[in-house]
């Protein structure tokens, strides 16, 4: 005859097999909801089947019921994690800000090498800065990069390799002086709005990218409110601003960069031979000495808060050709037709200086739109 399993509950009553069966039923219900109905009944039966030696005291019985429920929950959680994976579960509940920041540095490096023509400083400085930023577990300050020259030349390509939502990501913000600060007589109002805008975003999430376009057209003094967010020695309470990325785009320094590139050509040197130590001083001087620039009297340059000054070089004929072939490759044109379109685009591209006709006046900015006229 099967031995009856008995125990004493906390109120002195006997705990018989019925209570254990109820435990098994409850666990089975949980398991079925998670697709685990085949396993949980075995757990229940193992504790009350024939010859079982599960004889619990009253306190142990209550504990056993709680423990069974806990095991059921953990099993269900295991199924969920196996189905969605833990990263998806974490992203879905509370850490979208971290999950949206998915830097693909290898993909960025490949894209820069393949599609960004004539910009070796960009490839060198951007990859150096991003690798150090992403791989550093204890950041002291945000990453701050300022691009100067032909601001259409690959300066925003990196965004799509940093955030899952790319430019549409809620953690990527684009600031334009034409849209956000058009009136010079409202400078104090713009300063207050900009500060609160940055503070509010960084309070919600540390992984933000702020893209400031046409800095050379911003009202002088506006960007001074950013100074506390850019350095390593300030504490901005309630924020984790060290994880942010600030990118500034500006035409300031373009004339100086163009002149250095022209001098290199006259000296029979390739643009790739231009050294950063020659370009940096020229750009810094163009910014600091320009009272109409957005960095004017902001102390951002003087306090060395810009981690990288990235010069964007003027593009020569072979660079524009590279841009055209890249666009045509997306269309899958035959090689003969491709060459005809390349020649047509180059013939209608303005180059400077007038005598040498060496550099494209618009970089690769209008290449995509021009191609459609010759297809």
Order of alpha helices (4+ residues) and beta strands (2+ residues): alpha-alpha-alpha-alpha-alpha-alpha-alpha-beta-beta-alpha-alpha-beta-alpha-beta-alpha-alpha-beta-alpha-alpha-beta-beta-alpha
